[in-house]
């Protein structure tokens, strides 16, 4: 089968590799859509921390935001899975340790991460093998685009849960990229007053179009209360601040901006260390929460997409085949791409 393989920093190509076979407890999925995210870019550039910590090494098979149809099952897996449309958890814990048994397999010390950690082959290929226990069935009206946005949606939904706000309270989201916009959408769907702050004029312009009438493929649904450049942010009391950026300076600013006794949620990761003054955290009586994984939020994301509370599809600017992945990882937008921040891959193209 064809698969996208990164052989060294900045070096990648579509290769013909052996197709997967379903081992006991596994299924093989015909991959229909895959999202490319910042983690994939960091692996491609060689900057990803896992490469330097020994959790990953080249060659790599990337792709952890995916959906597809089950084509085959291994021993111990019910035949009823064949033909079902699914997405899956990225985090595959050992299933035996204290963390896994406590429902926290996403922080298992010995976990695999699909397309990321431990050499577990990812979804940027025609087929993918994963444990049946990681699967989430997709309703028919959750299409391929939404299906491949379940994984980032789970991270975003968990961030909203961590903010722990009631309808009418005010949230600020730092970074209007894919995760930041998904956080804003889930938050708005729960009745929060949502503001976003960013620095890229393109991302700010796209966020400002949300909820306004426009062309058939323009964003719709929830409208945000404000979308601001950093220098224009109004002096408002923010009950929670979600840092969904990759800027090393913003974790500290999130703490500065949140109201005393509020909550700061850190879901974005910078490429270099960030510093937060814990004296400010304590003296403001602020609760800080870190979000690593969408795992506990995947079911909720599917439900929110399925009922129409959140429609994330306008986030996807373009869908290309495997031959277009390298250009996307190099930061090149496909010809004719829309304004959204997310790029999708269809291995069948």
Number of C-alpha atoms within 10 A of each C-alpha: 12 18 25 26 24 23 15 15 14 14 12 18 15 18 14 12 12 9 15 16 15 21 16 13 15 21 30 24 27 23 27 24 30 31 26 21 20 14 18 20 19 17 24 24 16 17 15 18 15 16 16 11 9 10 16 21 19 15 14 23 23 28 25 28 27 31 31 27 21 25 19 18 25 18 12 11 19 12 13 9 18 16 14 17 25 23 29 27 26 27 22 24 22 17 16 11 14 12 16 18 13 10 14 16 23 23 15 20 12 16 19 22 21 25 22 26 23 17 18 20 25 27 31 31 30 21 24 26 26 25 19 21 13 17 19 19 18 24 15 10 12 21 16 23 23 26 31 27 30 34 27 24 32 25 24 31 26 26 33 25 14 20 22 13 19 13 12 12 15 21 28 28 26 29 24 29 22 25 27 27 27 26 31 31 26 27 28 25 19 15 15 21 22 26 22 27 24 22 14 12 11 14 20 19 14 21 27 18 16 19 14 13 11 11 7 7 10 18 23 18 17 20 20 21 15 15 23 20 14 12 9 9 14 10 7 11 15 22 22 31 30 32 29 27 24 19 17 16 15 21 27 17 14 23 27 17 18 22 19 20 15 21 26 30 25 22 23 21 19 14 12 11 9 14 10 15 11 12 9 14 19 12 10 16 14 19 17 17 15 15 15 15 21 24 23 17 21 25 17 16 26 24 16 19 23 18 11 13 17 23 20 22 21 20 24 20 18 19 20 19 15 23 16 19 21 20 11 18 21 12 9 11 17 16 7 8 15 18 18 21 21 22 23 26 28 21 23 14 10
